[in-house]
Amino acid sequence: ISEIFDDGNTVYTDLFRIVWKRTDEKLPYRAQIALSVPKKNVKLAVSRNLIKRRIREAYRKNKAVLYKFLAEKDLFLIFIVIYRKTYVPDYTSIEKSVVDLIRILCSNPELRR
């Protein structure tokens, strides 16, 4: 994880900060994801867990586009999604932001090489 923060690239969406890195290792999956909802921003553990569940579900439903792109380019990607806001958004806001995150990753020039 520290390697991703040291050498990775950063992208922002409405709700998230994404730190990502291409890897040459053959991983079991094309993309590996870690989630973080800082206690500094969202005090209640119940709320942090709810946000993480919503992010995981939105990613699960929309990751096919990312996996297809990575398979076409024969790439492996590791990224960390960090929630930036101080409130609990509804699921549709999270899903929209996750779709934006996937679109941004797929259109990134460093991944298009």
C-alpha positions in Angstrom: 0.0 0.0 0.0 2.8 2.4 0.8 4.3 1.7 -2.6 1.0 2.8 -4.2 1.0 6.1 -2.3 4.7 6.7 -3.0 4.7 5.9 -6.8 1.0 6.0 -7.7 -1.0 8.5 -9.7 -3.9 10.4 -8.1 -7.3 11.2 -9.6 -10.3 13.0 -8.0 -14.0 12.6 -8.5 -16.8 14.4 -6.6 -16.7 12.0 -3.7 -13.4 10.2 -4.0 -9.6 10.5 -4.2 -8.2 7.6 -6.1 -4.6 6.6 -5.9 -3.7 4.0 -8.6 -0.7 2.2 -10.0 -0.2 -0.1 -12.9 1.6 -3.3 -12.0 3.5 -5.8 -14.1 2.8 -8.6 -11.7 0.3 -11.2 -12.8 -2.5 -10.7 -10.2 -5.4 -13.1 -9.6 -7.7 -10.3 -10.9 -7.2 -7.5 -13.4 -8.0 -4.8 -10.8 -7.5 -4.9 -7.0 -9.2 -2.3 -4.9 -8.9 -1.0 -1.4 -11.4 1.3 0.3 -10.9 3.9 3.0 -13.4 6.1 4.7 -11.3 8.2 7.2 -12.5 8.4 10.8 -11.5 12.1 10.6 -14.3 12.8 8.1 -17.0 10.3 9.2 -17.0 9.8 12.9 -19.5 7.0 13.4 -18.3 3.5 12.5 -21.8 2.6 11.4 -21.8 5.4 8.8 -18.3 4.5 7.6 -19.3 0.9 7.1 -22.5 1.9 5.3 -20.5 4.1 2.9 -18.0 1.3 2.3 -20.8 -1.2 1.6 -22.4 1.2 -0.9 -19.0 1.8 -2.7 -18.4 -1.9 -2.9 -21.8 -2.6 -4.4 -21.5 0.2 -6.9 -18.1 -1.0 -7.9 -19.3 -4.6 -8.2 -22.2 -3.6 -10.5 -20.0 -1.4 -12.8 -16.6 -3.1 -12.8 -17.2 -5.0 -16.0 -16.3 -2.0 -18.1 -13.0 -1.6 -16.3 -12.2 -5.3 -16.5 -12.9 -5.4 -20.3 -10.6 -2.4 -20.8 -7.8 -3.9 -18.8 -8.2 -7.3 -20.5 -8.0 -5.6 -24.0 -4.8 -3.8 -23.0 -3.4 -6.8 -20.9 -3.0 -4.6 -17.9 -3.2 -5.1 -14.1 -4.2 -2.3 -11.9 -4.1 -1.6 -8.1 -6.0 1.3 -6.6 -7.2 2.8 -3.4 -10.5 4.7 -3.2 -10.5 7.3 -0.4 -13.8 8.9 0.5 -13.4 12.7 0.9 -16.7 14.1 2.2 -18.1 14.3 5.7 -21.6 13.1 5.1 -23.3 9.8 4.1 -24.4 10.2 0.5 -27.3 8.2 -1.0 -26.5 5.2 -3.2 -27.1 6.9 -6.5 -24.5 9.6 -5.8 -22.0 7.0 -4.9 -22.8 4.9 -8.0 -22.5 8.0 -10.2 -19.1 8.8 -8.7 -17.9 5.2 -9.1 -18.9 5.2 -12.8 -17.0 8.5 -13.1 -14.0 6.9 -11.5 -14.1 3.9 -13.9 -14.5 6.2 -16.9 -11.5 8.4 -15.7 -9.3 5.3 -15.2 -10.2 3.9 -18.6 -9.5 7.2 -20.4 -6.3 7.9 -18.6 -3.4 8.4 -21.1 -1.0 6.4 -18.9 -3.1 3.3 -19.2 -3.7 3.7 -23.0 0.0 3.0 -23.8 
